[in-house]
Amino acid sequence: MTVSVQEADFNVADETARLTDGNTDIGAVVTFTGLVRGGTDTNPAATMTLEHYPGMTETELERIEAEAHDRWPLAATRIVHR
């Protein structure tokens, strides 16, 4: 169980490899990639600023992860948020 909230970019393929390395019983890997919407065709959104309270964000992500483990027989989880 790992939760990481960071500013730096990360490589999804590397994170998937870390999660699955040596784990032959994993039947699926699920990722989520969000898109920024807004603006118009002639004036698209150029940036997005995400603010959070350090400590509180990690605690909530850990709570969500623990609930997922309680509900389903998960082999492993890794949450990386940028």
VOPAGU-2260 file (C-alpha; in pm, 1 decimal, decimal comma):
REM VOPAGU-2260
SITE   aa  ch    i         X         Y         Z
SITE  MET   A    0       0,0       0,0       0,0
SITE  THR   A    1     160,6     321,9    -117,8
SITE  VAL   A    2      26,5     676,0    -153,4
SITE  SER   A    3     233,1     950,9    -311,1
SITE  VAL   A    4     121,9    1307,8    -386,7
SITE  GLN   A    5     391,1    1487,8    -581,5
SITE  GLU   A    6     459,3    1777,2    -816,2
SITE  ALA   A    7     703,3    1588,5   -1037,2
SITE  ASP   A    8     592,3    1401,3   -1348,2
SITE  PHE   A    9     595,2    1023,3   -1332,9
SITE  ASN   A   10     592,9     744,1   -1587,3
SITE  VAL   A   11     279,5     527,2   -1574,3
SITE  ALA   A   12     463,6     231,3   -1730,3
SITE  ASP   A   13     731,1     249,2   -1458,9
SITE  GLU   A   14     466,2     265,5   -1184,5
SITE  THR   A   15     284,3     -33,7   -1335,6
SITE  ALA   A   16     609,7    -230,2   -1350,6
SITE  ARG   A   17     680,2    -147,4    -982,6
SITE  LEU   A   18     333,8    -267,3    -885,4
SITE  THR   A   19     341,5    -590,6   -1084,3
SITE  ASP   A   20     707,8    -693,9   -1053,4
SITE  GLY   A   21     713,5   -1043,3    -907,8
SITE  ASN   A   22     335,9   -1051,1    -857,2
SITE  THR   A   23     209,7   -1325,4   -1087,4
SITE  ASP   A   24    -140,2   -1333,4    -935,5
SITE  ILE   A   25    -244,6    -984,6   -1050,5
SITE  GLY   A   26    -535,1   -1011,5   -1295,0
SITE  ALA   A   27    -570,7    -642,2   -1380,1
SITE  VAL   A   28    -404,2    -306,2   -1341,7
SITE  VAL   A   29    -630,2      -2,5   -1340,1
SITE  THR   A   30    -511,3     351,7   -1400,5
SITE  PHE   A   31    -694,4     682,9   -1420,6
SITE  THR   A   32    -581,1     973,5   -1632,1
SITE  GLY   A   33    -785,3    1291,0   -1611,3
SITE  LEU   A   34    -819,3    1557,5   -1874,6
SITE  VAL   A   35    -867,6    1929,6   -1821,3
SITE  ARG   A   36   -1172,3    2058,3   -1998,5
SITE  GLY   A   37   -1284,9    2412,5   -2042,2
SITE  GLY   A   38   -1217,7    2705,8   -2261,4
SITE  THR   A   39   -1317,4    2710,8   -2626,2
SITE  ASP   A   40   -1177,5    2595,4   -2959,5
SITE  THR   A   41   -1020,8    2936,9   -3010,6
SITE  ASN   A   42    -919,2    2988,8   -2647,3
SITE  PRO   A   43    -841,8    2646,5   -2490,8
SITE  ALA   A   44    -748,9    2597,4   -2127,4
SITE  ALA   A   45    -370,0    2625,4   -2100,8
SITE  THR   A   46    -307,6    2529,2   -1738,6
SITE  MET   A   47    -471,4    2385,5   -1432,5
SITE  THR   A   48    -374,0    2456,1   -1074,1
SITE  LEU   A   49    -458,8    2196,9    -813,2
SITE  GLU   A   50    -435,8    2302,1    -451,1
SITE  HIS   A   51    -444,6    2063,8    -160,1
SITE  TYR   A   52    -363,9    2048,2     208,0
SITE  PRO   A   53     -51,4    1832,2     250,4
SITE  GLY   A   54    -116,5    1560,7     503,0
SITE  MET   A   55    -494,0    1582,4     464,1
SITE  THR   A   56    -479,6    1473,4      99,1
SITE  GLU   A   57    -257,2    1174,0     171,8
SITE  THR   A   58    -474,6    1074,3     468,6
SITE  GLU   A   59    -790,1    1077,8     255,6
SITE  LEU   A   60    -625,9     879,6     -25,0
SITE  GLU   A   61    -507,8     624,7     234,5
SITE  ARG   A   62    -865,0     602,1     369,5
SITE  ILE   A   63   -1001,5     539,3      17,5
SITE  GLU   A   64    -733,2     277,0     -41,6
SITE  ALA   A   65    -811,6      99,1     287,5
SITE  GLU   A   66   -1182,9      96,6     201,5
SITE  ALA   A   67   -1103,9     -58,6    -137,8
SITE  HIS   A   68    -901,2    -331,8      35,8
SITE  ASP   A   69   -1192,7    -394,8     273,3
SITE  ARG   A   70   -1439,2    -425,8     -16,4
SITE  TRP   A   71   -1235,5    -627,6    -266,9
SITE  PRO   A   72    -956,2    -887,6    -252,8
SITE  LEU   A   73    -685,4    -659,1    -391,5
SITE  ALA   A   74    -333,6    -798,0    -423,9
SITE  ALA   A   75    -164,8    -458,1    -414,8
SITE  THR   A   76    -236,4     -89,9    -458,3
SITE  ARG   A   77     -24,9     209,4    -541,1
SITE  ILE   A   78    -168,2     560,9    -563,2
SITE  VAL   A   79      44,4     828,2    -728,8
SITE  HIS   A   80    -114,7    1170,9    -766,5
SITE  ARG   A   81      45,6    1461,0    -945,6
